[in-house]
Amino acid sequence: ADDVVTDSNLTLSAEALGNGEVKLMWSVPEDVDTTDGFRVVRSKTENPVHDGKNYWYKMNTVRREMVWKGIPVGTHHMRLCVLDGEECTTGYSNDVTVEVK
């Protein structure tokens, strides 16, 4: 298995809004190339990765926040990565736990 790097420079926070919606906000250092955008992955288990099994959401390069809708009620873990093409090669943000209502 690949060692998945956690990039401590990527900071993700999440806020449950109710109705299966979660607001995500993130910060990225200025020297990081975000040309290909971002991907947020979510899972029921800690430290999700983009492995084709987990749900994910892709955002364009200028975004620093989003609302993810239609998430089932319960505890979810989410992490952000900066995309290189379609891959999360530079590592992931912190793992955030959110109680979806």
Legacy VTK file of the C-alpha trace (Angstrom):
# vtk DataFile Version 3.0
C-alpha trace
ASCII
DATASET POLYDATA
POINTS 101 float
0.000 0.000 0.000
1.140 3.513 -0.720
2.082 5.644 2.237
-0.412 8.462 2.175
1.161 11.743 3.118
-0.617 14.265 5.289
0.230 17.758 4.084
0.217 19.876 7.221
-0.065 23.018 5.098
-3.585 22.129 3.988
-6.163 23.071 6.598
-9.763 21.902 6.346
-12.705 22.751 8.586
-16.295 21.576 8.404
-19.616 22.734 9.796
-22.841 20.718 9.734
-25.707 22.882 8.463
-28.522 20.345 8.856
-30.587 18.682 6.109
-27.611 16.549 5.078
-25.514 19.599 4.223
-21.960 20.311 5.336
-20.082 23.555 4.758
-16.380 23.005 4.123
-13.705 25.692 4.256
-10.011 25.312 3.567
-6.776 27.228 3.335
-3.823 26.509 1.077
-0.352 28.104 1.093
0.228 30.603 -1.714
3.149 28.637 -3.137
1.032 25.544 -3.801
0.004 24.996 -7.437
-3.777 24.652 -7.414
-4.252 24.745 -11.193
-6.028 21.380 -11.278
-8.317 22.202 -8.357
-9.185 20.307 -5.201
-10.892 17.133 -4.145
-12.647 16.460 -0.856
-13.077 12.807 0.069
-15.395 11.492 2.746
-15.753 8.206 4.525
-17.249 6.695 7.661
-13.710 5.894 8.781
-10.840 8.162 9.705
-8.364 9.628 7.202
-10.205 8.829 3.958
-8.227 8.604 0.728
-9.262 8.901 -2.890
-9.165 5.206 -3.725
-12.294 4.880 -5.849
-14.276 3.506 -2.899
-15.004 6.754 -1.081
-17.353 9.535 -2.084
-15.585 12.625 -3.346
-16.295 16.104 -4.627
-14.110 18.119 -6.986
-13.786 21.914 -6.906
-12.094 24.355 -9.236
-8.909 26.199 -8.435
-10.283 29.442 -7.011
-12.684 27.916 -4.498
-11.884 27.935 -0.796
-15.281 26.836 0.471
-18.250 24.758 -0.601
-21.465 23.185 0.670
-21.694 19.427 0.155
-25.348 18.366 -0.013
-27.144 15.052 0.291
-24.855 13.442 2.848
-26.488 10.696 4.940
-27.067 11.384 8.635
-24.258 10.201 10.871
-20.582 10.669 11.553
-18.378 11.344 8.527
-14.683 11.999 8.069
-13.436 14.338 5.365
-10.072 15.350 3.959
-8.971 17.707 1.212
-6.246 17.269 -1.360
-4.774 19.475 -4.076
-5.109 17.730 -7.424
-2.247 17.029 -9.797
-4.195 16.015 -12.880
-6.794 13.701 -11.337
-4.578 12.383 -8.554
-4.059 13.400 -4.925
-0.277 13.239 -5.160
0.743 16.023 -2.785
-0.933 14.645 0.316
-4.070 15.363 2.281
-5.292 17.898 4.791
-6.154 17.176 8.391
-9.027 14.763 8.963
-12.212 16.510 10.063
-15.043 14.696 11.780
-18.528 16.052 11.194
-21.862 14.952 12.645
-24.285 15.218 9.738
-27.852 15.948 10.783
LINES 1 102
101 0 1 2 3 4 5 6 7 8 9 10 11 12 13 14 15 16 17 18 19 20 21 22 23 24 25 26 27 28 29 30 31 32 33 34 35 36 37 38 39 40 41 42 43 44 45 46 47 48 49 50 51 52 53 54 55 56 57 58 59 60 61 62 63 64 65 66 67 68 69 70 71 72 73 74 75 76 77 78 79 80 81 82 83 84 85 86 87 88 89 90 91 92 93 94 95 96 97 98 99 100
